[in-house]
Amino acid sequence: MPHALLGKISVGSGYPVRVMGVINASPESFFAKSVVKSAEEALELAQSWLGFVDVIDVGGMSTAPYKDAWVPPDEEAERVVPVVRALAQNLDLPISVDTFRPKVAEEALRAGASIINDVTGLKLYPDLCKVVKDHDASLVIMAREREPRPGADPVDRLLSALRESLDIAMTCGLEPERIVVDPGIGFPVLPKRDEPYVVTGEYRHGDEKWPWWKWDLYVIKNLAKFAELGRPVLVGVSRKSFIRRLLGVQSPDGVLPGSLAAETLAVLYGADVVRTHNPKETWQAVRIAEALRSLK
């Protein structure tokens, strides 16, 4: 059965469902309460989560596809590195960095991170894989298609995208036991280049049969199919747009109950790691879902 290491934490079959808490050093991030203004503030927030979180994921540039939040690599690194260093020096938890840029990853790993969370699936910067390998780090690979394939099943499309990313990782010599996959809830097709990228509209996956919010629901319901990749599955649904759309709520501040419901269902359907903005509440939801999932 699939298992992997996220930093020093074992994930996958036979291990508890892990909770990854999100800290953003990016003021443009969609959920303002996850944003910190200093390394000290980041450490205080992370310490408040102790006992409820297994991994901390630090972001320096928002990747929400519906808003222009692009910043240059140097600025992203300046935001991320002090936070990573403070967390790594003061906490006994693996630190992940949400970046697809080799320069940012290199500096963050030197500062104490042990995981890179790549929302492009190694497709914008394949050289990122070598950076991860050289530091003996772990990698989260998100499913991102290069082009839409209208008419194909959404899960089949995402599985194909992930297989391409896994092939890139294997070719560069990254050990499978260091890789976790993410189906990419809320993310459209891959941008062509590393530049500002905004996708809006009802059919963000290029298929008029699949409005974006229906696509996300379908992927969650079929998470078990991703087990065929032989890698543990990370899911990030915390306060995302499909929840707000379904509930008729404009602000991510107002969807905590819906967010917890989506995370609970993600675990029931097969998630091994849950990435969240609210670890304390998510920890309880995960434990209940995990207990139900384990019943014979």
C-alpha angles and dihedrals in degrees: 000000000000119000134157144174121254097193101309095335119102114223135181135042114013094018131091118269104265127226119219114197120211123226117178124203087182114098091201094061115130096239107056095194090066092057121101126193098205144017089253092056090048091053092049091051093047092048090054088060097053111132092025103061134058101186135021117218115201122199129193100179126036113241096191100139096215097063136055103244101142118145129176119264095252091056092047090052092047089055097045108038100064090049093049092048093051093048095045093049095049108031133061092219132106112258120216125193121211101219140118096197120101094213093054092043092051093052093044094050090050088052092056109279117136102186134055118203107203115192091189096058093235090298101115094042113017088176088072086080092064091052090053092046094048090055093044087237133151126251135212110204118201123206110249123164119215091214134009119259104204114201096029123109111267094232092048088051092052094045089054091049091051093048089056090051092047090052089055090050094047092048091056091049102252112157114245089226088067095055132090123178130222122198090214104238108202097013125117128203120314121278114244094235142006097275139103108311126183125174122186137158134078099282104049093155094058097250123105090207090065120056108196095251093049089049090056093050092049092051092051092049090052100043091122089071091066089069088081088076089067093231131108115259127235118196128194114191099137111145091332127167098259089061092051090047094052093046097041092237120141101197127060086222090072102054106067093121092048091045092053090048091053092048092049091052092046089058092046089051094050116283115153096187128030118204110206147166092217110048098170094057093036091052090063093046091048094050092052093046091046091052091051092046092052095055113110 
